[in-house]
């Protein structure tokens, strides 16, 4: 299995007061190692919603990165929701607590203050959790049942996620072969392409066809594209061995159906 899930928690993301920086990072991080992002959820800071969502996620059994809501203020519910979803108590993790003690002492503060006691709540994790080191401020995240919980701040969450991937899942890097083929269709309705897609997927097990309409617009390098369809095939694992034959079949069916295609991006020619 080379797929990982992502759960992003925070009212500030859903309400638009902060832009999500996690999706693109986790997608790219996984792709760099030949892994894939299988599913993404955006959830509010709502205890009941989080409990239900985490129960489903734990039951799936897939490796899942979770960002946000593990602080010590009343609007942070992720630690408590994870424990409730697993049916276990929150317990103070001694190593995480010792790290927080160290942070407080380095600030020149005493360990018997109300501020420090509240800060120690961030060392309360679901029973059976392990800590995830936080290189930014040493206040740890936690892992339990192949779920990895990080702060919502990208500057903390992202290096912590890289540590998890390199420490726990390095044996999965680039283990599953994958391949794609792509072309561009201009002036063609999807209704004419759909029968070809259905036929290819029926006859070449594991090969998936995709059709992505594009209304046209300006590219990153300033060129203007015309409306078109991004069409292609993709495959993973053993199905990669069928990709060349399936692609040749696609091109033959397009020719027979009078479907014109081009290999390069359809741009407006300068005059």
C-alpha positions in Angstrom: 0.0 0.0 0.0 1.5 3.4 -1.0 -1.4 5.6 -0.1 -1.7 8.0 2.9 -4.6 10.1 4.1 -4.6 13.7 5.4 -6.9 15.3 7.9 -6.7 19.1 8.3 -8.4 20.4 11.4 -9.2 24.1 12.1 -12.1 26.5 11.9 -9.7 29.1 10.6 -9.2 27.0 7.4 -12.9 26.4 6.8 -13.8 30.0 7.5 -11.1 31.4 5.3 -9.1 33.4 7.9 -6.1 31.3 7.0 -5.1 29.6 3.8 -4.4 25.9 3.9 -0.7 25.2 3.3 -0.9 21.5 4.1 -2.5 19.9 1.1 0.2 20.9 -1.4 3.0 20.1 1.0 1.8 16.6 1.9 1.0 15.8 -1.8 4.4 16.8 -2.9 6.3 15.2 0.0 4.6 11.9 -0.7 5.1 12.1 -4.5 8.8 12.7 -4.0 9.0 9.2 -2.4 6.8 7.4 -4.9 3.8 7.5 -2.5 0.4 9.0 -2.9 -2.2 11.1 -1.1 -5.4 9.0 -1.2 -7.9 11.2 0.7 -8.1 14.7 2.3 -10.6 15.9 4.8 -11.1 19.4 6.2 -12.7 19.3 9.6 -13.9 22.0 12.2 -12.8 22.4 15.8 -15.8 20.5 16.9 -15.4 17.6 19.4 -18.3 15.4 18.2 -17.5 15.9 14.5 -13.8 15.0 15.2 -14.7 11.9 17.2 -16.9 10.5 14.5 -14.4 11.3 11.7 -11.5 9.8 13.7 -13.5 6.7 14.5 -14.0 6.1 10.7 -10.3 6.9 10.0 -9.0 4.5 12.7 -11.2 1.8 11.4 -9.8 2.3 7.8 -6.4 1.4 9.1 -4.6 3.6 6.5 -1.6 5.8 7.6 -3.0 9.2 8.2 -1.5 12.6 8.9 -3.6 14.9 11.1 -2.8 18.6 11.6 -4.3 21.1 14.0 -6.1 21.2 17.4 -3.5 19.7 19.7 -2.8 22.8 21.7 -3.9 23.6 25.3 -6.6 26.2 24.7 -10.3 25.4 25.0 -10.8 25.5 21.2 -8.3 22.6 20.8 -10.2 19.2 20.8 -8.0 16.9 18.7 -6.2 15.1 21.5 -9.4 14.5 23.5 -11.3 13.5 20.3 -8.7 10.9 19.4 -8.8 9.4 22.8 -12.6 9.2 22.7 -12.6 7.7 19.2 -10.3 4.9 20.4 -12.2 4.5 23.7 -9.1 5.1 25.8 -8.2 7.8 28.4 -5.9 10.7 28.0 -2.7 10.0 29.9 0.3 12.2 30.5 3.3 11.1 28.4 6.4 11.4 30.7 8.8 12.2 27.8 6.5 14.8 26.3 6.0 16.4 29.8 9.8 16.5 30.4 10.3 18.3 27.1 7.7 20.9 28.2 9.4 21.3 31.6 12.6 22.0 29.7 11.0 24.6 27.6 9.5 26.4 30.6 12.8 26.4 32.5 14.7 27.7 29.5 12.2 30.6 29.5 13.2 31.4 33.1 9.8 30.4 34.4 8.9 28.2 37.4 7.3 24.8 37.0 4.6 25.5 39.6 2.8 28.3 37.7 -0.7 28.1 36.3 0.7 28.8 32.8 3.1 25.8 33.0 0.4 23.5 34.3 -1.8 24.5 31.4 1.1 24.0 29.0 1.5 20.5 30.4 -1.9 19.6 29.0 -0.1 19.3 25.6 1.6 16.2 27.0 -1.7 14.4 27.5 -2.2 11.9 24.7 -4.4 8.9 24.1 -3.1 5.9 26.1 -0.6 3.9 24.1 0.7 6.9 22.1 4.3 7.5 21.1 5.7 11.0 20.7 6.7 12.7 17.5 9.6 15.2 18.0 9.0 18.8 17.2 12.3 20.5 16.1 10.7 23.9 16.1 9.9 24.3 19.8 10.3 20.7 21.3 6.6 20.4 22.2 5.9 17.0 20.9 3.1 15.7 18.7 1.9 12.1 19.0 1.2 8.9 17.0 -1.3 6.2 17.7 -2.7 3.4 15.5 -0.8 4.7 12.4 -2.3 8.2 12.8 0.2 11.0 13.2 -0.9 14.2 15.0 0.9 17.5 14.5 0.3 21.2 15.4 -1.6 23.2 12.8 1.4 25.5 12.1 3.2 24.4 8.9 6.6 25.4 10.3 6.1 22.7 12.9 3.9 20.2 11.2 5.9 19.8 8.0 9.3 18.8 9.4 7.5 16.5 11.9 5.7 14.8 9.0 9.0 14.4 7.1 10.5 12.8 10.2 7.6 10.3 10.4 7.8 9.4 6.8 11.6 8.9 6.8 11.6 7.1 10.2 8.5 4.8 9.8 7.9 4.4 6.1 11.3 4.5 4.3 10.8 0.9 3.3 7.8 1.9 1.1 9.7 4.6 -0.9 9.4 4.0 -4.6 8.2 0.4 -4.2 5.2 0.7 -6.5 5.8 1.4 -10.1 3.5 3.9 -11.8 3.1 5.2 -15.3 1.0 7.7 -17.3 0.3 8.7 -20.9 -1.3 12.0 -21.9 -2.5 13.9 -24.9 -4.8 16.9 -25.6 -8.1 17.1 -27.5 -9.5 20.2 -29.0 -13.1 20.7 -30.2 -14.1 17.2 -29.0 -17.1 16.5 -26.7 -16.5 14.2 -23.8 -19.5 12.1 -24.9 -17.5 11.0 -27.9 -14.5 10.1 -25.7 -16.4 8.2 -23.0 -16.9 5.0 -25.0 -13.2 4.7 -25.6 -12.5 5.2 -21.9 -15.0 2.5 -20.9 -13.6 0.0 -23.4 -10.0 0.5 -22.3 -10.8 0.1 -18.6 -12.8 -3.0 -19.4 -10.1 -4.7 -21.5 -7.0 -3.6 -19.6 -7.4 -4.5 -16.0 -5.9 -1.9 -13.7 -5.4 0.8 -16.3 -7.5 3.9 -15.6 -8.5 6.5 -18.1 -9.1 10.2 -17.3 -10.7 13.1 -19.1 -10.3 16.6 -17.6 -12.0 19.5 -19.4 -10.0 22.7 -19.4 -11.7 26.1 -20.3 -8.4 27.5 -21.5 -6.4 30.4 -20.0 -3.0 31.7 -19.3 -0.2 29.3 -18.4 2.6 30.1 -15.9 4.9 31.1 -18.7 2.4 33.6 -20.2 1.0 31.5 -23.1 -2.7 31.4 -23.8 -4.4 28.0 -24.1 -7.6 27.3 -26.0 -10.4 25.2 -24.4 -9.4 21.5 -24.5 -9.5 18.2 -22.8 -6.5 16.7 -20.9 -6.9 13.0 -21.7 -4.7 10.2 -20.5 -4.2 6.8 -19.0 -2.5 5.9 -15.7 -1.5 2.6 -14.1 0.2 1.3 -11.0 2.0 -1.9 -10.1 1.5 -4.8 -12.5 -0.9 -2.9 -14.6 2.0 -0.8 -15.8 2.9 -3.6 -18.2 -0.4 -3.1 -20.0 0.1 0.6 -20.5 1.8 0.6 -23.9 -0.7 -1.7 -25.4 -3.6 0.2 -23.9 -2.2 3.5 -25.3 -1.8 2.1 -28.8 -5.3 0.9 -28.6 -6.5 4.4 -27.6 -4.8 6.1 -30.5 -6.2 3.5 -32.9 -9.7 4.0 -31.6 -9.4 7.8 -31.8 -8.2 7.5 -35.4 -11.2 5.3 -36.3 -13.6 7.6 -34.6 -12.1 10.7 -36.2 -11.0 12.2 -32.9 -8.1 14.5 -33.5 -5.4 14.9 -30.8 -2.1 16.6 -30.2 0.8 15.8 -27.9 1.6 19.4 -27.0 -0.4 21.9 -25.0 -2.9 23.6 -27.3 -1.8 27.3 -27.2 -2.9 30.3 -29.2 -0.3 31.0 -31.8 1.1 34.6 -31.7 0.3 36.7 -34.7 
